[in-house]
Amino acid sequence: MKITQIPMGTHNAQLTCYLQEPCTEMPALDRCPAILIFPGGAYAFCSDREADPVALAFLNAGYNAFVLRYSVSQNCPVEEVYTNAFAEAQEAMDYLHQNAGDLHIDPEQIAVVGFSAGGHLAASVGTMGRVRPAAMLLGYAVFSVPGKALGMELPDLLQQVDDQTPPAFLFATQGDHLVPATQSLQFATLLAERKIPYEMHIFAYGDHGFSTGSRHIANPQNPENPESAVWQGMALGFLNHIFNYDVLVPAPEEVKEFCLDMKIGTLLDTPQSAALIQQLLPELAQYVQQEPGSRGISVNDLQFYSNKMFDEEKLAALNEALAKLN
């Protein structure tokens, strides 16, 4: 294995590269997936527990790993910390892409992983970076900070999710006393709304900062946490799907013929079918006005899940009338 250190930015930030060297016995190492790691530490320091131990875990899984120790308030004026850290994170992404051959990595298979404030930085790259990763792994991440809770203003990443945001694997604990798991839930909801693939695990046991959860990195403030440690295997499975271009959010086939299996929204947006609904089943239109979320399902689905909300004879008459529009 080859370990190199590359300076980033102007405030002593450093990218540590852990590279497995290919050989005739292990030819697959000539082109590995890559993981770029952002340790946490409230933008005040970079936690060693969330740096090298994470890199070694991914090395063991066949990745080449890169740890960015970015600008923090220990080595940078506090009002400049985030601006510099974000610039360094983007510089690290550029470095991986521009030197992919020498680093023996696939530039199309670069993922980021971040913890706590490092999760905020990783998600910043994923939502706002000029070069975005193929996937994000976000551990007990900060997404939104009111005011200057960390001594500095940070972008609200719940306002930055767009259609170019990459797939995300989120993990946290219900008992986190620093960053509520609801932050991960909010971010996942935004991904779901845009049909961006995501996977999320909120573990019942554990507190903030469990990292890999293993015994050798435990301390009195961060005990061993084998229950939450399983995130690593889950995340690797998620990345395998992403890198293999598996369809994680299949688009349901749209029913093209007018019938009760067509989406309610489509029926109401089409003048001919909307008129039939108003004539034969006006209570359906009234219900959708009160529950607009029902536009995305069919009349048959609504009837089934509502335990037969509508009169069956009226439904049969509507279905017969709709069929005549085909």
Residue pairs with C-beta under 8 A, 6 or more apart in sequence:
1 18
1 19
1 20
1 21
1 59
2 17
2 19
2 21
3 16
3 17
3 18
3 19
4 16
4 17
4 19
5 14
5 15
5 16
5 17
6 14
6 15
6 17
6 95
7 13
7 14
7 15
8 14
8 15
8 68
8 70
8 88
8 91
8 92
8 95
9 70
9 71
9 84
9 87
9 88
9 91
10 84
11 71
11 75
11 76
11 84
12 71
12 75
13 68
13 69
13 70
13 71
13 84
13 85
13 88
14 68
14 69
15 66
15 67
15 68
15 69
15 92
15 95
16 51
16 52
16 55
16 66
16 67
16 69
17 64
17 65
17 66
17 103
18 55
18 56
18 59
18 64
18 65
18 66
18 67
19 64
19 103
19 104
20 26
20 29
20 32
20 59
20 62
20 64
20 104
21 29
21 104
22 28
22 29
22 30
22 104
23 29
28 62
29 62
29 104
30 104
31 104
31 105
31 106
32 62
32 63
32 64
32 104
32 105
32 106
33 62
33 63
33 64
33 105
33 106
33 109
33 110
33 111
33 239
33 243
34 63
34 64
34 65
34 66
34 96
34 103
34 105
34 106
34 109
34 110
34 111
35 55
35 58
35 63
35 64
35 65
35 66
35 110
35 111
35 112
35 113
35 137
36 66
36 68
36 92
36 93
36 96
36 110
36 111
36 112
36 113
36 122
36 133
37 50
37 51
37 54
37 55
37 58
37 65
37 66
37 67
37 68
37 112
37 113
37 114
37 118
38 68
38 70
38 89
38 112
38 113
38 114
38 115
38 118
38 119
38 121
38 122
39 46
39 47
39 48
39 49
39 50
39 51
39 54
39 67
39 69
39 114
39 115
39 118
40 46
40 47
40 50
40 114
40 115
40 116
40 117
40 118
40 119
40 139
40 140
40 209
41 47
41 50
41 72
41 116
41 117
41 118
42 116
42 117
42 150
43 72
43 73
43 81
43 82
43 85
43 117
43 150
43 151
43 152
43 154
44 72
44 73
44 74
44 150
45 72
45 74
46 69
46 70
46 72
46 118
47 115
47 116
47 118
47 209
47 211
49 209
49 211
49 217
49 219
49 222
50 115
50 116
50 118
50 139
50 209
50 211
51 67
51 69
52 67
53 211
53 212
53 214
53 216
53 217
54 65
54 67
54 113
54 115
54 211
54 212
55 65
55 66
55 67
56 65
57 212
57 232
58 65
59 65
61 236
64 103
64 104
64 105
66 92
66 96
68 88
68 89
68 92
70 84
70 85
70 88
70 89
70 121
71 80
71 81
71 84
71 85
71 88
72 81
72 85
73 81
73 151
73 152
76 84
78 151
78 152
79 152
81 152
82 152
82 153
82 154
82 155
85 121
86 121
86 124
86 125
86 128
89 121
89 122
89 124
89 125
89 129
90 125
90 129
90 130
90 131
93 110
93 125
93 129
93 131
93 132
93 133
94 131
96 103
96 105
96 107
96 110
97 107
97 110
97 131
100 106
100 107
108 134
108 243
109 134
109 243
110 133
110 134
111 133
111 134
111 135
111 136
111 137
111 239
111 242
112 122
112 125
112 126
112 133
112 135
112 136
112 137
113 122
113 136
113 137
113 138
113 139
113 235
114 120
114 121
114 122
114 123
114 136
114 137
114 138
114 139
114 141
115 139
115 140
115 141
115 209
115 211
116 139
116 140
116 141
116 142
116 178
116 179
116 208
116 209
117 142
117 150
118 141
119 138
119 139
119 140
119 141
119 142
119 143
120 141
120 142
120 143
120 145
120 154
120 157
122 136
122 137
122 138
122 141
123 136
123 138
123 141
123 143
123 157
123 168
123 187
124 155
124 157
124 160
125 132
125 133
125 136
126 132
126 133
126 136
126 165
126 166
126 168
127 157
127 160
127 161
127 162
127 165
128 155
128 160
132 164
132 165
132 166
133 166
134 166
134 167
134 242
134 243
135 166
135 167
135 168
135 169
135 238
135 239
135 242
135 243
136 166
136 167
136 168
136 169
137 168
137 169
137 171
137 235
137 238
137 239
138 168
138 169
138 170
138 171
138 184
138 187
139 170
139 171
139 172
139 211
139 231
140 171
140 172
140 173
140 176
140 178
140 179
140 181
140 184
140 208
140 209
140 210
141 170
141 172
141 179
141 183
141 184
141 187
142 154
142 179
142 183
143 156
143 157
143 158
143 183
143 184
143 186
143 187
144 156
144 157
144 158
144 183
144 186
145 154
145 156
147 153
157 187
158 186
158 187
158 190
161 187
161 190
161 191
161 194
161 196
162 194
163 194
163 196
165 191
165 194
165 196
166 196
167 196
167 197
167 198
167 238
167 242
167 248
168 187
168 188
168 191
168 196
168 197
168 198
168 199
169 198
169 199
169 200
169 234
169 235
169 238
169 239
170 184
170 187
170 188
170 198
170 199
170 200
170 201
171 184
171 200
171 201
171 202
171 203
171 228
171 231
171 234
171 235
172 179
172 181
172 183
172 184
172 201
172 202
172 203
173 181
173 202
173 203
173 204
173 205
173 206
173 207
173 208
173 210
173 228
174 181
174 202
174 203
174 204
175 204
175 205
175 206
175 207
176 206
176 207
176 208
177 207
177 208
178 208
178 209
179 208
181 202
184 200
184 202
185 200
185 202
188 198
188 200
191 197
191 198
192 198
195 249
195 251
196 249
197 241
197 242
197 248
197 249
199 234
199 238
201 231
201 234
203 227
203 228
203 231
204 227
205 225
205 227
205 228
206 213
206 225
206 227
206 228
207 222
209 221
209 222
210 222
210 225
210 228
210 229
211 217
211 222
212 229
212 232
213 224
213 225
213 226
213 227
213 228
213 229
213 231
214 224
214 229
215 224
218 224
241 248
242 248
254 263
254 266
255 261
255 262
255 263
255 298
257 323
257 326
258 267
258 270
258 273
258 322
258 323
258 325
258 326
259 319
259 322
259 323
260 298
260 299
260 300
260 303
260 315
260 318
260 319
260 322
261 298
261 299
261 300
262 273
262 298
262 299
262 322
263 295
263 296
263 297
263 298
264 284
264 288
264 294
264 295
264 296
264 297
264 298
264 299
264 302
265 288
265 295
265 296
266 273
267 273
267 274
267 277
267 299
267 322
268 274
268 277
268 285
268 288
268 295
272 325
273 322
273 325
274 285
276 318
276 321
276 322
276 325
277 284
277 285
277 318
278 285
280 314
280 317
280 318
280 321
281 310
281 314
281 315
281 318
283 310
284 299
284 302
284 310
287 294
287 302
287 309
288 294
288 295
294 302
297 305
299 310
299 315
299 318
302 309
303 309
303 310
303 315
